[in-house]
Amino acid sequence: MTRWSVGIEAEGDRVMQLEEVVELADAVAPSGGIATGIGTTRYGAQLVVVADTRDEAVEKGRTEFAAAVAKAGLPDYPVVRVEAVSEEEDMEIGPDPDLAQG
């Protein structure tokens, strides 16, 4: 089994408020997650899941995301982005040199 970082975003027709994204952050925290979307028409999360394959990681991430969205009481917007990066891939990529402080 491999650890995966799964990023998911959903987009709707109104701007997300601070309180809504905080509720989402609280709901994804048990999955090692963080939430995004304050001041945009999207809300999203980055979750950590354990899976054998990318497809399985995406499916687990989608399931956890849907449960967190429901728990946070957010509108059920369509998912517009999903990506999964394994722990091994992340180590191969390494830190972004453009983000390095010098």
N, CA, C and O atoms as CSV, one atom per row, in Angstrom:
chain,resi,resn,atom,element,x,y,z
A,1,MET,N,N,0.850,-1.184,0.000
A,1,MET,CA,C,0.000,0.000,0.000
A,1,MET,C,C,0.892,1.243,0.000
A,1,MET,O,O,1.970,1.264,0.595
A,2,THR,N,N,0.413,2.256,-0.675
A,2,THR,CA,C,1.151,3.502,-0.840
A,2,THR,C,C,0.311,4.668,-0.328
A,2,THR,O,O,-0.915,4.666,-0.435
A,3,ARG,N,N,0.990,5.648,0.222
A,3,ARG,CA,C,0.301,6.878,0.622
A,3,ARG,C,C,0.205,7.800,-0.592
A,3,ARG,O,O,1.166,7.970,-1.342
A,4,TRP,N,N,-0.972,8.389,-0.765
A,4,TRP,CA,C,-1.244,9.274,-1.886
A,4,TRP,C,C,-1.776,10.605,-1.374
A,4,TRP,O,O,-2.522,10.650,-0.396
A,5,SER,N,N,-1.394,11.668,-2.027
A,5,SER,CA,C,-1.980,12.985,-1.799
A,5,SER,C,C,-2.981,13.208,-2.930
A,5,SER,O,O,-2.611,13.256,-4.103
A,6,VAL,N,N,-4.244,13.343,-2.561
A,6,VAL,CA,C,-5.305,13.503,-3.552
A,6,VAL,C,C,-5.881,14.909,-3.429
A,6,VAL,O,O,-6.372,15.301,-2.370
A,7,GLY,N,N,-5.815,15.658,-4.519
A,7,GLY,CA,C,-6.377,17.005,-4.575
A,7,GLY,C,C,-7.684,16.988,-5.345
A,7,GLY,O,O,-7.760,16.439,-6.444
A,8,ILE,N,N,-8.713,17.592,-4.765
A,8,ILE,CA,C,-10.035,17.612,-5.393
A,8,ILE,C,C,-10.619,19.011,-5.269
A,8,ILE,O,O,-10.529,19.633,-4.211
A,9,GLU,N,N,-11.217,19.508,-6.348
A,9,GLU,CA,C,-11.910,20.797,-6.332
A,9,GLU,C,C,-13.285,20.646,-6.953
A,9,GLU,O,O,-13.470,19.915,-7.927
A,10,ALA,N,N,-14.248,21.350,-6.372
A,10,ALA,CA,C,-15.602,21.416,-6.915
A,10,ALA,C,C,-15.916,22.880,-7.175
A,10,ALA,O,O,-15.445,23.757,-6.451
A,11,GLU,N,N,-16.713,23.148,-8.212
A,11,GLU,CA,C,-17.016,24.534,-8.575
A,11,GLU,C,C,-18.526,24.732,-8.675
A,11,GLU,O,O,-19.262,23.881,-9.173
A,12,GLY,N,N,-18.955,25.898,-8.177
A,12,GLY,CA,C,-20.377,26.226,-8.210
A,12,GLY,C,C,-20.639,27.643,-8.659
A,12,GLY,O,O,-19.836,28.254,-9.364
A,13,ASP,N,N,-21.780,28.151,-8.235
A,13,ASP,CA,C,-22.234,29.437,-8.755
A,13,ASP,C,C,-22.206,30.580,-7.749
A,13,ASP,O,O,-22.778,31.641,-8.000
A,14,ARG,N,N,-21.544,30.374,-6.610
A,14,ARG,CA,C,-21.421,31.479,-5.658
A,14,ARG,C,C,-20.073,31.419,-4.960
A,14,ARG,O,O,-19.406,30.385,-4.952
A,15,VAL,N,N,-19.686,32.540,-4.377
A,15,VAL,CA,C,-18.395,32.659,-3.704
A,15,VAL,C,C,-18.469,31.998,-2.323
A,15,VAL,O,O,-19.423,32.204,-1.573
A,16,MET,N,N,-17.457,31.212,-2.011
A,16,MET,CA,C,-17.398,30.512,-0.730
A,16,MET,C,C,-16.931,31.471,0.363
A,16,MET,O,O,-16.014,32.267,0.159
A,17,GLN,N,N,-17.565,31.382,1.500
A,17,GLN,CA,C,-17.252,32.238,2.638
A,17,GLN,C,C,-16.248,31.551,3.568
A,17,GLN,O,O,-16.119,30.326,3.566
A,18,LEU,N,N,-15.549,32.349,4.351
A,18,LEU,CA,C,-14.539,31.849,5.292
A,18,LEU,C,C,-15.102,30.725,6.158
A,18,LEU,O,O,-14.476,29.674,6.292
A,19,GLU,N,N,-16.268,30.937,6.741
A,19,GLU,CA,C,-16.846,29.955,7.660
A,19,GLU,C,C,-17.091,28.616,6.969
A,19,GLU,O,O,-16.917,27.562,7.580
A,20,GLU,N,N,-17.490,28.652,5.709
A,20,GLU,CA,C,-17.752,27.413,4.973
A,20,GLU,C,C,-16.474,26.619,4.747
A,20,GLU,O,O,-16.455,25.398,4.903
A,21,VAL,N,N,-15.417,27.312,4.381
A,21,VAL,CA,C,-14.154,26.626,4.121
A,21,VAL,C,C,-13.548,26.122,5.433
A,21,VAL,O,O,-12.901,25.075,5.451
A,22,VAL,N,N,-13.750,26.854,6.525
A,22,VAL,CA,C,-13.298,26.382,7.838
A,22,VAL,C,C,-14.029,25.091,8.208
A,22,VAL,O,O,-13.414,24.164,8.735
A,23,GLU,N,N,-15.324,25.024,7.940
A,23,GLU,CA,C,-16.088,23.793,8.198
A,23,GLU,C,C,-15.536,22.631,7.376
A,23,GLU,O,O,-15.415,21.512,7.875
A,24,LEU,N,N,-15.202,22.901,6.112
A,24,LEU,CA,C,-14.613,21.866,5.266
A,24,LEU,C,C,-13.251,21.443,5.814
A,24,LEU,O,O,-12.938,20.253,5.844
A,25,ALA,N,N,-12.447,22.405,6.245
A,25,ALA,CA,C,-11.132,22.093,6.813
A,25,ALA,C,C,-11.275,21.182,8.031
A,25,ALA,O,O,-10.516,20.225,8.187
A,26,ASP,N,N,-12.249,21.480,8.891
A,26,ASP,CA,C,-12.487,20.635,10.062
A,26,ASP,C,C,-12.899,19.221,9.641
A,26,ASP,O,O,-12.498,18.240,10.267
A,27,ALA,N,N,-13.698,19.125,8.582
A,27,ALA,CA,C,-14.201,17.829,8.131
A,27,ALA,C,C,-13.119,16.974,7.471
A,27,ALA,O,O,-13.190,15.747,7.535
A,28,VAL,N,N,-12.119,17.595,6.837
A,28,VAL,CA,C,-11.053,16.811,6.180
A,28,VAL,C,C,-9.830,16.607,7.070
A,28,VAL,O,O,-8.936,15.834,6.725
A,29,ALA,N,N,-9.784,17.289,8.201
A,29,ALA,CA,C,-8.631,17.173,9.099
A,29,ALA,C,C,-8.331,15.730,9.516
A,29,ALA,O,O,-7.158,15.358,9.564
A,30,PRO,N,N,-9.335,14.901,9.818
A,30,PRO,CA,C,-9.019,13.515,10.190
A,30,PRO,C,C,-8.316,12.726,9.077
A,30,PRO,O,O,-7.656,11.724,9.356
A,31,SER,N,N,-8.448,13.159,7.843
A,31,SER,CA,C,-7.774,12.504,6.713
A,31,SER,C,C,-6.442,13.171,6.397
A,31,SER,O,O,-5.896,12.989,5.308
A,32,GLY,N,N,-5.917,13.941,7.343
A,32,GLY,CA,C,-4.669,14.661,7.099
A,32,GLY,C,C,-4.847,15.718,6.041
A,32,GLY,O,O,-3.895,16.077,5.348
A,33,GLY,N,N,-6.068,16.225,5.908
A,33,GLY,CA,C,-6.398,17.132,4.824
A,33,GLY,C,C,-6.356,18.606,5.169
A,33,GLY,O,O,-6.361,19.010,6.332
A,34,ILE,N,N,-6.315,19.386,4.106
A,34,ILE,CA,C,-6.437,20.840,4.194
A,34,ILE,C,C,-7.502,21.258,3.190
A,34,ILE,O,O,-7.774,20.542,2.226
A,35,ALA,N,N,-8.102,22.418,3.423
A,35,ALA,CA,C,-9.171,22.893,2.543
A,35,ALA,C,C,-8.807,24.235,1.932
A,35,ALA,O,O,-8.018,24.996,2.492
A,36,THR,N,N,-9.398,24.516,0.766
A,36,THR,CA,C,-9.164,25.773,0.066
A,36,THR,C,C,-10.479,26.312,-0.478
A,36,THR,O,O,-11.481,25.599,-0.532
A,37,GLY,N,N,-10.464,27.574,-0.877
A,37,GLY,CA,C,-11.605,28.112,-1.591
A,37,GLY,C,C,-12.174,29.418,-1.101
A,37,GLY,O,O,-13.122,29.925,-1.700
A,38,ILE,N,N,-11.642,29.985,-0.041
A,38,ILE,CA,C,-12.190,31.234,0.490
A,38,ILE,C,C,-12.163,32.309,-0.588
A,38,ILE,O,O,-11.123,32.573,-1.192
A,39,GLY,N,N,-13.317,32.925,-0.820
A,39,GLY,CA,C,-13.401,34.031,-1.763
A,39,GLY,C,C,-13.437,33.627,-3.231
A,39,GLY,O,O,-13.280,34.477,-4.108
A,40,THR,N,N,-13.643,32.333,-3.512
A,40,THR,CA,C,-13.722,31.861,-4.900
A,40,THR,C,C,-15.026,31.078,-5.079
A,40,THR,O,O,-15.731,30.812,-4.105
A,41,THR,N,N,-15.337,30.716,-6.303
A,41,THR,CA,C,-16.515,29.897,-6.565
A,41,THR,C,C,-16.191,28.407,-6.487
A,41,THR,O,O,-17.020,27.568,-6.839
A,42,ARG,N,N,-14.987,28.082,-6.026
A,42,ARG,CA,C,-14.563,26.689,-5.857
A,42,ARG,C,C,-14.256,26.415,-4.391
A,42,ARG,O,O,-13.837,27.302,-3.647
A,43,TYR,N,N,-14.472,25.188,-4.004
A,43,TYR,CA,C,-13.927,24.713,-2.732
A,43,TYR,C,C,-13.184,23.430,-3.036
A,43,TYR,O,O,-13.520,22.710,-3.976
A,44,GLY,N,N,-12.176,23.151,-2.237
A,44,GLY,CA,C,-11.385,21.967,-2.508
A,44,GLY,C,C,-10.680,21.474,-1.279
A,44,GLY,O,O,-10.713,22.098,-0.218
A,45,ALA,N,N,-10.034,20.330,-1.444
A,45,ALA,CA,C,-9.278,19.744,-0.347
A,45,ALA,C,C,-8.117,18.942,-0.896
A,45,ALA,O,O,-8.152,18.448,-2.023
A,46,GLN,N,N,-7.100,18.825,-0.084
A,46,GLN,CA,C,-5.963,17.952,-0.334
A,46,GLN,C,C,-6.022,16.917,0.775
A,46,GLN,O,O,-5.917,17.262,1.952
A,47,LEU,N,N,-6.190,15.653,0.411
A,47,LEU,CA,C,-6.350,14.567,1.377
A,47,LEU,C,C,-5.221,13.562,1.246
A,47,LEU,O,O,-4.610,13.432,0.185
A,48,VAL,N,N,-4.949,12.852,2.333
A,48,VAL,CA,C,-3.981,11.762,2.299
A,48,VAL,C,C,-4.759,10.459,2.427
A,48,VAL,O,O,-5.527,10.270,3.370
A,49,VAL,N,N,-4.550,9.557,1.459
A,49,VAL,CA,C,-5.192,8.242,1.486
A,49,VAL,C,C,-4.135,7.169,1.259
A,49,VAL,O,O,-3.049,7.447,0.750
A,50,VAL,N,N,-4.466,5.949,1.641
A,50,VAL,CA,C,-3.585,4.802,1.418
A,50,VAL,C,C,-4.279,3.895,0.409
A,50,VAL,O,O,-5.426,3.493,0.602
A,51,ALA,N,N,-3.563,3.578,-0.675
A,51,ALA,CA,C,-4.150,2.773,-1.743
A,51,ALA,C,C,-3.039,2.088,-2.532
A,51,ALA,O,O,-1.874,2.477,-2.462
A,52,ASP,N,N,-3.426,1.057,-3.286
A,52,ASP,CA,C,-2.462,0.327,-4.119
A,52,ASP,C,C,-2.205,1.026,-5.452
A,52,ASP,O,O,-1.095,0.968,-5.980
A,53,THR,N,N,-3.234,1.691,-6.003
A,53,THR,CA,C,-3.112,2.290,-7.329
A,53,THR,C,C,-3.634,3.724,-7.321
A,53,THR,O,O,-4.331,4.142,-6.396
A,54,ARG,N,N,-3.284,4.463,-8.363
A,54,ARG,CA,C,-3.780,5.834,-8.511
A,54,ARG,C,C,-5.314,5.854,-8.591
A,54,ARG,O,O,-5.959,6.687,-7.955
A,55,ASP,N,N,-5.886,4.943,-9.364
A,55,ASP,CA,C,-7.345,4.895,-9.497
A,55,ASP,C,C,-8.020,4.660,-8.147
A,55,ASP,O,O,-9.020,5.299,-7.819
A,56,GLU,N,N,-7.459,3.737,-7.376
A,56,GLU,CA,C,-8.011,3.456,-6.052
A,56,GLU,C,C,-7.859,4.682,-5.139
A,56,GLU,O,O,-8.759,4.990,-4.357
A,57,ALA,N,N,-6.731,5.370,-5.240
A,57,ALA,CA,C,-6.512,6.576,-4.435
A,57,ALA,C,C,-7.518,7.659,-4.795
A,57,ALA,O,O,-8.064,8.321,-3.911
A,58,VAL,N,N,-7.765,7.842,-6.085
A,58,VAL,CA,C,-8.739,8.842,-6.530
A,58,VAL,C,C,-10.133,8.489,-6.009
A,58,VAL,O,O,-10.860,9.359,-5.530
A,59,GLU,N,N,-10.495,7.225,-6.102
A,59,GLU,CA,C,-11.815,6.788,-5.629
A,59,GLU,C,C,-11.964,7.022,-4.124
A,59,GLU,O,O,-12.989,7.531,-3.670
A,60,LYS,N,N,-10.933,6.649,-3.347
A,60,LYS,CA,C,-10.973,6.871,-1.899
A,60,LYS,C,C,-11.033,8.362,-1.595
A,60,LYS,O,O,-11.785,8.792,-0.720
A,61,GLY,N,N,-10.243,9.147,-2.315
A,61,GLY,CA,C,-10.248,10.594,-2.116
A,61,GLY,C,C,-11.610,11.197,-2.409
A,61,GLY,O,O,-12.096,12.037,-1.652
A,62,ARG,N,N,-12.231,10.774,-3.506
A,62,ARG,CA,C,-13.577,11.266,-3.869
A,62,ARG,C,C,-14.593,10.912,-2.785
A,62,ARG,O,O,-15.442,11.732,-2.436
A,63,THR,N,N,-14.506,9.699,-2.256
A,63,THR,CA,C,-15.439,9.257,-1.215
A,63,THR,C,C,-15.257,10.085,0.054
A,63,THR,O,O,-16.232,10.557,0.639
A,64,GLU,N,N,-14.010,10.260,0.477
A,64,GLU,CA,C,-13.740,11.054,1.683
A,64,GLU,C,C,-14.132,12.519,1.483
A,64,GLU,O,O,-14.651,13.160,2.397
A,65,PHE,N,N,-13.883,13.036,0.292
A,65,PHE,CA,C,-14.244,14.422,-0.023
A,65,PHE,C,C,-15.756,14.605,0.047
A,65,PHE,O,O,-16.235,15.568,0.645
A,66,ALA,N,N,-16.506,13.697,-0.555
A,66,ALA,CA,C,-17.969,13.783,-0.553
A,66,ALA,C,C,-18.507,13.743,0.874
A,66,ALA,O,O,-19.424,14.489,1.217
A,67,ALA,N,N,-17.939,12.875,1.702
A,67,ALA,CA,C,-18.375,12.790,3.099
A,67,ALA,C,C,-18.051,14.085,3.844
A,67,ALA,O,O,-18.857,14.556,4.646
A,68,ALA,N,N,-16.881,14.659,3.584
A,68,ALA,CA,C,-16.490,15.909,4.242
A,68,ALA,C,C,-17.377,17.069,3.793
A,68,ALA,O,O,-17.764,17.906,4.608
A,69,VAL,N,N,-17.697,17.119,2.506
A,69,VAL,CA,C,-18.579,18.170,1.979
A,69,VAL,C,C,-19.943,18.090,2.661
A,69,VAL,O,O,-20.502,19.109,3.068
A,70,ALA,N,N,-20.477,16.869,2.782
A,70,ALA,CA,C,-21.774,16.682,3.444
A,70,ALA,C,C,-21.694,17.083,4.909
A,70,ALA,O,O,-22.587,17.760,5.417
A,71,LYS,N,N,-20.629,16.668,5.593
A,71,LYS,CA,C,-20.458,16.998,7.009
A,71,LYS,C,C,-20.360,18.503,7.213
A,71,LYS,O,O,-20.881,19.037,8.192
A,72,ALA,N,N,-19.686,19.191,6.282
A,72,ALA,CA,C,-19.512,20.647,6.378
A,72,ALA,C,C,-20.773,21.399,5.966
A,72,ALA,O,O,-20.873,22.606,6.183
A,73,GLY,N,N,-21.737,20.694,5.375
A,73,GLY,CA,C,-22.975,21.336,4.945
A,73,GLY,C,C,-22.814,22.215,3.717
A,73,GLY,O,O,-23.575,23.163,3.522
A,74,LEU,N,N,-21.815,21.901,2.882
A,74,LEU,CA,C,-21.579,22.690,1.674
A,74,LEU,C,C,-22.509,22.237,0.549
A,74,LEU,O,O,-22.988,21.103,0.554
A,75,PRO,N,N,-22.763,23.126,-0.416
A,75,PRO,CA,C,-23.558,22.709,-1.573
A,75,PRO,C,C,-22.825,21.616,-2.353
A,75,PRO,O,O,-21.595,21.597,-2.399
A,76,ASP,N,N,-23.574,20.725,-2.953
A,76,ASP,CA,C,-23.008,19.598,-3.698
A,76,ASP,C,C,-22.678,20.040,-5.126
A,76,ASP,O,O,-23.433,19.777,-6.061
A,77,TYR,N,N,-21.537,20.718,-5.274
A,77,TYR,CA,C,-21.108,21.199,-6.582
A,77,TYR,C,C,-20.393,20.094,-7.348
A,77,TYR,O,O,-19.859,19.169,-6.734
A,78,PRO,N,N,-20.373,20.170,-8.674
A,78,PRO,CA,C,-19.650,19.167,-9.462
A,78,PRO,C,C,-18.131,19.286,-9.277
A,78,PRO,O,O,-17.581,20.383,-9.178
A,79,VAL,N,N,-17.487,18.138,-9.235
A,79,VAL,CA,C,-16.024,18.093,-9.135
A,79,VAL,C,C,-15.441,18.485,-10.478
A,79,VAL,O,O,-15.841,17.950,-11.512
A,80,VAL,N,N,-14.486,19.426,-10.470
A,80,VAL,CA,C,-13.881,19.911,-11.714
A,80,VAL,C,C,-12.393,19.563,-11.829
A,80,VAL,O,O,-11.793,19.742,-12.888
A,81,ARG,N,N,-11.799,19.065,-10.735
A,81,ARG,CA,C,-10.383,18.695,-10.774
A,81,ARG,C,C,-10.117,17.617,-9.741
A,81,ARG,O,O,-10.548,17.715,-8.593
A,82,VAL,N,N,-9.397,16.583,-10.167
A,82,VAL,CA,C,-8.922,15.539,-9.258
A,82,VAL,C,C,-7.528,15.156,-9.699
A,82,VAL,O,O,-7.293,14.912,-10.882
A,83,GLU,N,N,-6.597,15.102,-8.757
A,83,GLU,CA,C,-5.259,14.615,-9.075
A,83,GLU,C,C,-4.733,13.830,-7.886
A,83,GLU,O,O,-5.088,14.103,-6.739
A,84,ALA,N,N,-3.893,12.863,-8.168
A,84,ALA,CA,C,-3.304,12.040,-7.118
A,84,ALA,C,C,-1.817,11.896,-7.380
A,84,ALA,O,O,-1.391,11.600,-8.497
A,85,VAL,N,N,-1.036,12.112,-6.332
A,85,VAL,CA,C,0.418,11.979,-6.418
A,85,VAL,C,C,0.844,11.038,-5.303
A,85,VAL,O,O,0.508,11.254,-4.139
A,86,SER,N,N,1.583,9.996,-5.658
A,86,SER,CA,C,2.048,9.044,-4.642
A,86,SER,C,C,3.217,9.647,-3.873
A,86,SER,O,O,3.883,10.575,-4.333
A,87,GLU,N,N,3.438,9.097,-2.702
A,87,GLU,CA,C,4.560,9.534,-1.877
A,87,GLU,C,C,5.881,9.355,-2.624
A,87,GLU,O,O,6.773,10.199,-2.529
A,88,GLU,N,N,6.003,8.250,-3.370
A,88,GLU,CA,C,7.223,7.995,-4.135
A,88,GLU,C,C,7.410,9.035,-5.241
A,88,GLU,O,O,8.516,9.536,-5.445
A,89,GLU,N,N,6.328,9.359,-5.952
A,89,GLU,CA,C,6.407,10.374,-7.018
A,89,GLU,C,C,6.797,11.725,-6.449
A,89,GLU,O,O,7.589,12.458,-7.041
A,90,ASP,N,N,6.238,12.043,-5.305
A,90,ASP,CA,C,6.530,13.330,-4.672
A,90,ASP,C,C,8.001,13.418,-4.292
A,90,ASP,O,O,8.611,14.481,-4.410
A,91,MET,N,N,8.573,12.308,-3.838
A,91,MET,CA,C,9.990,12.295,-3.470
A,91,MET,C,C,10.871,12.418,-4.708
A,91,MET,O,O,11.933,13.039,-4.651
A,92,GLU,N,N,10.436,11.826,-5.845
A,92,GLU,CA,C,11.201,11.915,-7.095
A,92,GLU,C,C,11.204,13.343,-7.631
A,92,GLU,O,O,12.209,13.831,-8.150
A,93,ILE,N,N,10.065,13.992,-7.494
A,93,ILE,CA,C,9.934,15.372,-7.999
A,93,ILE,C,C,10.785,16.304,-7.157
A,93,ILE,O,O,11.475,17.176,-7.686
A,94,GLY,N,N,10.735,16.118,-5.841
A,94,GLY,CA,C,11.502,16.948,-4.924
A,94,GLY,C,C,10.917,18.346,-4.789
A,94,GLY,O,O,9.896,18.658,-5.402
A,95,PRO,N,N,11.556,19.179,-3.994
A,95,PRO,CA,C,11.057,20.532,-3.776
A,95,PRO,C,C,11.161,21.382,-5.034
A,95,PRO,O,O,12.041,21.174,-5.869
A,96,ASP,N,N,10.265,22.326,-5.153
A,96,ASP,CA,C,10.252,23.255,-6.280
A,96,ASP,C,C,11.389,24.255,-6.103
A,96,ASP,O,O,11.373,25.023,-5.142
A,97,PRO,N,N,12.380,24.270,-7.003
A,97,PRO,CA,C,13.509,25.194,-6.849
A,97,PRO,C,C,13.087,26.652,-6.892
A,97,PRO,O,O,13.777,27.513,-6.348
A,98,ASP,N,N,11.955,26.939,-7.536
A,98,ASP,CA,C,11.477,28.328,-7.589
A,98,ASP,C,C,10.981,28.789,-6.224
A,98,ASP,O,O,10.868,29.989,-5.977
A,99,LEU,N,N,10.686,27.847,-5.340
A,99,LEU,CA,C,10.206,28.198,-4.009
A,99,LEU,C,C,11.341,28.293,-2.999
A,99,LEU,O,O,11.127,28.720,-1.865
A,100,ALA,N,N,12.551,27.896,-3.401
A,100,ALA,CA,C,13.689,27.930,-2.498
A,100,ALA,C,C,14.038,29.362,-2.111
A,100,ALA,O,O,13.991,30.284,-2.925
A,101,GLN,N,N,14.384,29.508,-0.859
A,101,GLN,CA,C,14.768,30.841,-0.373
A,101,GLN,C,C,16.292,30.926,-0.418
A,101,GLN,O,O,16.979,29.979,-0.035
A,102,GLY,N,N,16.805,32.021,-0.870
A,102,GLY,CA,C,18.250,32.107,-0.985
A,102,GLY,C,C,18.856,33.218,-0.364
A,102,GLY,O,O,20.077,33.365,-0.415
